Amino acid sequence: MKILMIGANSYVGARLYFDLKDKYELIGTYFSDKNKLSDTFVQLDITNKEQVEQTINKIKPEIIIHVASNASSKWCNENPEAAERLNVDGTRNIVESANKISAKVLYISTTAIYNKDTKYATTKLDAEEIIKDTKTGWFILRPSLVYGYSPHIPSDRPFDRILKNIDQGIKAEYDNVQKTQLTWIGHISEVISEVLKRNIWNETVVVVSLGMKSRYDMAKDILTPFNIEVLPKDGEKGATYEGSTKELERLGLPTHTYEEIIQNIISEIRDRGKYVL
């Protein structure tokens, strides 16, 4: 099975690529030469319709995994036109080209779509509707706050701050007010593997662990085994959404408890040297 992963250089994409590369004929793409993770990756700007069509037509994948978007609500709100071009128009370019070669599309969305006050949410929701125009089959995954180790170049993502706390060995402060659900990045890979193995299409699933937790709860549970003191701090209560695992269960797809996810993340951090592309 030939798979094109668009956005393989991203935080989520790089981990998905790592988990799937030995199972399938996998081609990854990147946007900029800066911090390119693998010399095997193909450069692609999804806002360039002609380039998207040429790339997809040349590779002719059976499946396209679409992980390319800007996940920063702040960036999307400050750059609404660019967010629209990337998250919406870019997705349309991918689906239109996929339909020309009868490829299926698997899309990494977000539970943030339920917070319609942000440009990020509205662009991702619009992108989901475009994904459903894929003629031969589509699948949408909605993760929440994603933690877990990835081969990506460190940035200022929430999980990178956890790693920084460990590497610097100093106490950390985390918001104890706003609560959300935790998604383990490895769980996303597991769900994708089962979808591809069992040929499940035209479904939308939320990929989360049950239970609402604060950033402080998560940081404390992950960092305490590394002897890092974690302190609570007040934050602003924002919009939250509590998702269900019922669709995963209905389809017989993997689920994990919050406690299982924490232990998996701790193990990944201790064995992080293996996550190299």
C-alpha beads as a LAMMPS data file, in Angstrom:
LAMMPS data file: protein, C-alpha beads

277 atoms
276 bonds

1 atom types
1 bond types

-500.0 500.0 xlo xhi
-500.0 500.0 ylo yhi
-500.0 500.0 zlo zhi

Masses

1 110.0

Atoms # bond

1 1 1 0.000 0.000 0.000
2 1 1 1.460 3.343 -1.066
3 1 1 0.738 6.225 1.315
4 1 1 1.529 9.901 0.934
5 1 1 1.765 11.714 4.275
6 1 1 1.348 15.436 3.733
7 1 1 2.871 17.287 6.668
8 1 1 5.306 14.574 7.763
9 1 1 7.703 17.204 9.080
10 1 1 5.219 18.444 11.721
11 1 1 5.020 17.404 15.372
12 1 1 2.155 14.965 14.854
13 1 1 3.151 14.061 11.303
14 1 1 6.726 13.125 12.189
15 1 1 5.556 10.689 14.861
16 1 1 2.937 9.167 12.591
17 1 1 5.579 8.786 9.888
18 1 1 7.935 7.087 12.373
19 1 1 5.232 4.651 13.519
20 1 1 4.006 3.763 10.025
21 1 1 7.157 3.827 7.890
22 1 1 8.064 0.170 8.390
23 1 1 4.526 -1.046 7.680
24 1 1 3.799 0.681 4.366
25 1 1 5.390 2.239 1.310
26 1 1 5.357 5.701 2.830
27 1 1 6.321 9.041 1.266
28 1 1 6.411 12.140 3.449
29 1 1 6.293 15.826 2.558
30 1 1 7.723 18.963 4.149
31 1 1 7.043 22.647 3.531
32 1 1 10.338 24.432 4.236
33 1 1 13.989 23.351 4.022
34 1 1 14.415 24.754 7.536
35 1 1 14.454 21.872 10.033
36 1 1 13.736 19.255 7.363
37 1 1 13.685 15.894 9.169
38 1 1 14.519 13.485 6.357
39 1 1 16.261 13.723 2.996
40 1 1 13.608 11.361 1.633
41 1 1 10.816 13.895 2.185
42 1 1 9.313 15.692 -0.813
43 1 1 8.834 19.468 -0.713
44 1 1 5.204 20.536 -0.997
45 1 1 3.256 23.749 -0.460
46 1 1 -0.390 22.701 -0.186
47 1 1 -1.577 26.242 -0.979
48 1 1 -0.043 25.823 -4.440
49 1 1 -2.773 23.975 -6.334
50 1 1 -0.613 23.130 -9.340
51 1 1 2.207 21.751 -7.183
52 1 1 -0.238 19.643 -5.156
53 1 1 -1.732 18.166 -8.312
54 1 1 1.684 17.446 -9.842
55 1 1 2.999 15.810 -6.653
56 1 1 -0.033 13.616 -6.052
57 1 1 -0.293 12.631 -9.715
58 1 1 3.405 11.709 -9.805
59 1 1 3.373 9.631 -6.592
60 1 1 -0.103 8.158 -7.179
61 1 1 -0.734 7.088 -3.577
62 1 1 -3.639 4.846 -2.634
63 1 1 -4.017 6.732 0.649
64 1 1 -3.223 10.342 1.565
65 1 1 -2.753 11.173 5.249
66 1 1 -3.261 14.929 5.604
67 1 1 -1.487 16.401 8.667
68 1 1 -0.540 19.771 7.183
69 1 1 -2.086 22.790 8.913
70 1 1 -1.182 25.535 11.349
71 1 1 -2.483 24.450 14.756
72 1 1 -1.872 27.756 16.515
73 1 1 -5.126 29.528 17.400
74 1 1 -3.162 32.706 17.990
75 1 1 -1.518 32.570 14.546
76 1 1 -4.820 31.799 12.828
77 1 1 -6.584 34.666 14.579
78 1 1 -3.779 37.083 13.729
79 1 1 -3.476 35.835 10.131
80 1 1 -7.034 34.889 9.102
81 1 1 -6.464 35.042 5.342
82 1 1 -3.317 32.924 5.542
83 1 1 -5.113 30.474 7.841
84 1 1 -7.914 30.181 5.299
85 1 1 -5.448 29.532 2.460
86 1 1 -3.539 26.897 4.412
87 1 1 -6.176 25.051 6.406
88 1 1 -9.108 25.338 3.984
89 1 1 -7.836 26.019 0.442
90 1 1 -4.884 23.674 0.984
91 1 1 -7.250 20.891 2.008
92 1 1 -9.419 21.536 -1.037
93 1 1 -6.348 21.267 -3.289
94 1 1 -5.507 17.898 -1.742
95 1 1 -9.033 16.478 -2.056
96 1 1 -9.481 17.635 -5.651
97 1 1 -6.170 16.042 -6.655
98 1 1 -6.937 12.878 -4.670
99 1 1 -10.227 12.501 -6.526
100 1 1 -8.446 12.624 -9.882
101 1 1 -6.466 9.493 -9.011
102 1 1 -9.145 7.836 -6.803
103 1 1 -7.073 8.095 -3.620
104 1 1 -8.623 7.956 -0.154
105 1 1 -7.876 10.745 2.351
106 1 1 -7.364 10.417 6.100
107 1 1 -7.452 13.791 7.857
108 1 1 -6.095 14.827 11.259
109 1 1 -8.564 17.387 12.560
110 1 1 -9.100 18.564 16.166
111 1 1 -11.684 18.742 18.951
112 1 1 -11.057 22.507 18.820
113 1 1 -13.724 22.646 16.095
114 1 1 -16.313 22.896 18.883
115 1 1 -14.903 26.281 19.920
116 1 1 -16.213 28.318 17.033
117 1 1 -14.853 31.587 18.455
118 1 1 -11.431 30.948 16.890
119 1 1 -10.309 31.106 13.285
120 1 1 -8.413 27.850 13.796
121 1 1 -11.645 26.061 14.758
122 1 1 -13.674 27.398 11.861
123 1 1 -10.982 26.606 9.287
124 1 1 -10.595 23.046 10.579
125 1 1 -14.347 22.533 10.563
126 1 1 -14.566 23.844 6.999
127 1 1 -11.700 21.531 6.063
128 1 1 -13.609 18.554 7.486
129 1 1 -16.526 19.285 5.159
130 1 1 -14.135 19.407 2.208
131 1 1 -12.581 16.081 3.242
132 1 1 -16.041 14.486 2.996
133 1 1 -16.001 15.288 -0.724
134 1 1 -13.337 12.604 -1.218
135 1 1 -15.027 10.203 -3.615
136 1 1 -13.378 6.879 -2.819
137 1 1 -13.272 7.184 0.977
138 1 1 -12.339 9.511 3.840
139 1 1 -11.639 9.256 7.539
140 1 1 -11.440 12.099 10.089
141 1 1 -9.645 11.879 13.440
142 1 1 -10.211 14.554 16.086
143 1 1 -7.498 14.596 18.763
144 1 1 -7.510 17.010 21.689
145 1 1 -4.352 18.221 23.475
146 1 1 -1.642 15.998 21.978
147 1 1 1.267 14.775 24.122
148 1 1 3.919 12.199 23.298
149 1 1 7.401 11.972 21.854
150 1 1 8.042 12.832 18.205
151 1 1 11.139 13.078 15.980
152 1 1 10.157 16.666 15.125
153 1 1 12.511 19.551 15.837
154 1 1 11.616 20.963 19.294
155 1 1 9.361 24.005 19.283
156 1 1 7.158 25.726 21.822
157 1 1 4.388 23.142 21.748
158 1 1 2.928 22.063 25.116
159 1 1 4.768 18.729 25.132
160 1 1 8.085 20.384 24.304
161 1 1 7.714 22.397 27.510
162 1 1 7.395 19.143 29.433
163 1 1 10.659 17.909 27.895
164 1 1 12.349 21.235 28.686
165 1 1 11.359 20.861 32.328
166 1 1 13.004 17.430 32.442
167 1 1 16.150 18.491 30.607
168 1 1 16.607 21.607 32.729
169 1 1 15.738 19.801 35.955
170 1 1 13.949 22.750 37.515
171 1 1 10.508 23.103 39.049
172 1 1 7.649 23.978 36.729
173 1 1 4.372 25.878 36.966
174 1 1 1.280 24.866 35.035
175 1 1 -2.281 26.125 34.679
176 1 1 -4.627 24.451 37.149
177 1 1 -7.826 26.132 35.931
178 1 1 -8.668 25.208 32.347
179 1 1 -9.288 21.511 31.805
180 1 1 -9.239 19.423 28.657
181 1 1 -8.752 15.842 27.510
182 1 1 -5.400 14.289 26.718
183 1 1 -4.562 12.605 23.427
184 1 1 -1.487 10.374 23.212
185 1 1 0.258 10.764 19.862
186 1 1 0.886 7.007 19.712
187 1 1 -2.855 6.405 20.024
188 1 1 -3.410 8.332 16.792
189 1 1 -0.946 5.987 15.054
190 1 1 -2.732 2.946 16.469
191 1 1 -6.102 4.128 15.200
192 1 1 -4.706 4.873 11.741
193 1 1 -3.088 1.430 11.557
194 1 1 -6.404 -0.253 12.361
195 1 1 -8.331 1.916 9.901
196 1 1 -5.926 0.958 7.114
197 1 1 -5.773 -2.703 8.140
198 1 1 -9.553 -3.117 8.325
199 1 1 -10.417 -0.716 5.499
200 1 1 -12.742 1.482 7.577
201 1 1 -13.853 4.646 5.773
202 1 1 -16.343 7.507 5.852
203 1 1 -16.220 7.858 9.636
204 1 1 -15.322 10.606 12.112
205 1 1 -13.844 9.671 15.500
206 1 1 -12.622 11.572 18.536
207 1 1 -9.253 10.242 19.767
208 1 1 -8.949 11.114 23.462
209 1 1 -8.678 9.593 26.913
210 1 1 -11.745 9.990 29.103
211 1 1 -11.647 12.523 31.928
212 1 1 -10.995 16.256 32.003
213 1 1 -7.550 17.224 33.289
214 1 1 -5.697 20.509 33.750
215 1 1 -2.229 21.166 32.335
216 1 1 -1.064 20.995 35.953
217 1 1 -2.581 17.505 36.402
218 1 1 -0.862 16.232 33.263
219 1 1 2.497 17.840 34.024
220 1 1 2.487 16.559 37.595
221 1 1 1.678 13.003 36.514
222 1 1 4.394 13.004 33.824
223 1 1 7.129 14.964 35.609
224 1 1 6.929 13.535 39.128
225 1 1 8.650 10.245 38.123
226 1 1 11.525 12.409 36.827
227 1 1 11.782 14.159 40.215
228 1 1 10.568 17.489 38.844
229 1 1 8.475 19.572 41.232
230 1 1 5.291 20.875 39.606
231 1 1 3.367 23.811 41.039
232 1 1 -0.172 24.955 40.155
233 1 1 -0.864 28.439 38.891
234 1 1 -4.042 30.300 38.071
235 1 1 -5.024 30.608 34.451
236 1 1 -7.989 31.776 32.423
237 1 1 -10.889 29.399 32.035
238 1 1 -11.485 28.944 28.324
239 1 1 -13.858 26.971 26.146
240 1 1 -13.573 23.213 26.629
241 1 1 -15.143 20.195 24.986
242 1 1 -15.479 16.762 26.537
243 1 1 -15.363 14.125 23.844
244 1 1 -16.513 10.534 23.969
245 1 1 -14.796 7.298 22.928
246 1 1 -18.099 5.778 21.790
247 1 1 -17.225 5.960 18.079
248 1 1 -13.864 4.273 18.671
249 1 1 -15.663 1.564 20.637
250 1 1 -18.394 1.163 18.014
251 1 1 -15.783 0.608 15.323
252 1 1 -13.632 -1.649 17.496
253 1 1 -10.718 0.803 17.369
254 1 1 -8.125 1.089 20.172
255 1 1 -8.896 3.075 23.326
256 1 1 -6.688 4.016 26.278
257 1 1 -7.333 5.235 29.787
258 1 1 -5.679 8.423 30.986
259 1 1 -3.465 6.354 33.311
260 1 1 -2.304 4.128 30.432
261 1 1 -1.458 7.164 28.337
262 1 1 0.612 8.744 31.112
263 1 1 2.637 5.551 31.513
264 1 1 3.179 5.316 27.738
265 1 1 4.381 8.917 27.610
266 1 1 6.777 8.381 30.516
267 1 1 8.199 5.303 28.758
268 1 1 8.647 7.248 25.509
269 1 1 10.540 10.019 27.256
270 1 1 12.880 7.506 28.872
271 1 1 13.459 5.825 25.499
272 1 1 13.357 8.944 23.338
273 1 1 16.643 8.193 21.573
274 1 1 14.907 5.692 19.294
275 1 1 12.604 8.264 17.689
276 1 1 14.827 9.283 14.804
277 1 1 13.975 9.564 11.112

Bonds

1 1 1 2
2 1 2 3
3 1 3 4
4 1 4 5
5 1 5 6
6 1 6 7
7 1 7 8
8 1 8 9
9 1 9 10
10 1 10 11
11 1 11 12
12 1 12 13
13 1 13 14
14 1 14 15
15 1 15 16
16 1 16 17
17 1 17 18
18 1 18 19
19 1 19 20
20 1 20 21
21 1 21 22
22 1 22 23
23 1 23 24
24 1 24 25
25 1 25 26
26 1 26 27
27 1 27 28
28 1 28 29
29 1 29 30
30 1 30 31
31 1 31 32
32 1 32 33
33 1 33 34
34 1 34 35
35 1 35 36
36 1 36 37
37 1 37 38
38 1 38 39
39 1 39 40
40 1 40 41
41 1 41 42
42 1 42 43
43 1 43 44
44 1 44 45
45 1 45 46
46 1 46 47
47 1 47 48
48 1 48 49
49 1 49 50
50 1 50 51
51 1 51 52
52 1 52 53
53 1 53 54
54 1 54 55
55 1 55 56
56 1 56 57
57 1 57 58
58 1 58 59
59 1 59 60
60 1 60 61
61 1 61 62
62 1 62 63
63 1 63 64
64 1 64 65
65 1 65 66
66 1 66 67
67 1 67 68
68 1 68 69
69 1 69 70
70 1 70 71
71 1 71 72
72 1 72 73
73 1 73 74
74 1 74 75
75 1 75 76
76 1 76 77
77 1 77 78
78 1 78 79
79 1 79 80
80 1 80 81
81 1 81 82
82 1 82 83
83 1 83 84
84 1 84 85
85 1 85 86
86 1 86 87
87 1 87 88
88 1 88 89
89 1 89 90
90 1 90 91
91 1 91 92
92 1 92 93
93 1 93 94
94 1 94 95
95 1 95 96
96 1 96 97
97 1 97 98
98 1 98 99
99 1 99 100
100 1 100 101
101 1 101 102
102 1 102 103
103 1 103 104
104 1 104 105
105 1 105 106
106 1 106 107
107 1 107 108
108 1 108 109
109 1 109 110
110 1 110 111
111 1 111 112
112 1 112 113
113 1 113 114
114 1 114 115
115 1 115 116
116 1 116 117
117 1 117 118
118 1 118 119
119 1 119 120
120 1 120 121
121 1 121 122
122 1 122 123
123 1 123 124
124 1 124 125
125 1 125 126
126 1 126 127
127 1 127 128
128 1 128 129
129 1 129 130
130 1 130 131
131 1 131 132
132 1 132 133
133 1 133 134
134 1 134 135
135 1 135 136
136 1 136 137
137 1 137 138
138 1 138 139
139 1 139 140
140 1 140 141
141 1 141 142
142 1 142 143
143 1 143 144
144 1 144 145
145 1 145 146
146 1 146 147
147 1 147 148
148 1 148 149
149 1 149 150
150 1 150 151
151 1 151 152
152 1 152 153
153 1 153 154
154 1 154 155
155 1 155 156
156 1 156 157
157 1 157 158
158 1 158 159
159 1 159 160
160 1 160 161
161 1 161 162
162 1 162 163
163 1 163 164
164 1 164 165
165 1 165 166
166 1 166 167
167 1 167 168
168 1 168 169
169 1 169 170
170 1 170 171
171 1 171 172
172 1 172 173
173 1 173 174
174 1 174 175
175 1 175 176
176 1 176 177
177 1 177 178
178 1 178 179
179 1 179 180
180 1 180 181
181 1 181 182
182 1 182 183
183 1 183 184
184 1 184 185
185 1 185 186
186 1 186 187
187 1 187 188
188 1 188 189
189 1 189 190
190 1 190 191
191 1 191 192
192 1 192 193
193 1 193 194
194 1 194 195
195 1 195 196
196 1 196 197
197 1 197 198
198 1 198 199
199 1 199 200
200 1 200 201
201 1 201 202
202 1 202 203
203 1 203 204
204 1 204 205
205 1 205 206
206 1 206 207
207 1 207 208
208 1 208 209
209 1 209 210
210 1 210 211
211 1 211 212
212 1 212 213
213 1 213 214
214 1 214 215
215 1 215 216
216 1 216 217
217 1 217 218
218 1 218 219
219 1 219 220
220 1 220 221
221 1 221 222
222 1 222 223
223 1 223 224
224 1 224 225
225 1 225 226
226 1 226 227
227 1 227 228
228 1 228 229
229 1 229 230
230 1 230 231
231 1 231 232
232 1 232 233
233 1 233 234
234 1 234 235
235 1 235 236
236 1 236 237
237 1 237 238
238 1 238 239
239 1 239 240
240 1 240 241
241 1 241 242
242 1 242 243
243 1 243 244
244 1 244 245
245 1 245 246
246 1 246 247
247 1 247 248
248 1 248 249
249 1 249 250
250 1 250 251
251 1 251 252
252 1 252 253
253 1 253 254
254 1 254 255
255 1 255 256
256 1 256 257
257 1 257 258
258 1 258 259
259 1 259 260
260 1 260 261
261 1 261 262
262 1 262 263
263 1 263 264
264 1 264 265
265 1 265 266
266 1 266 267
267 1 267 268
268 1 268 269
269 1 269 270
270 1 270 271
271 1 271 272
272 1 272 273
273 1 273 274
274 1 274 275
275 1 275 276
276 1 276 277
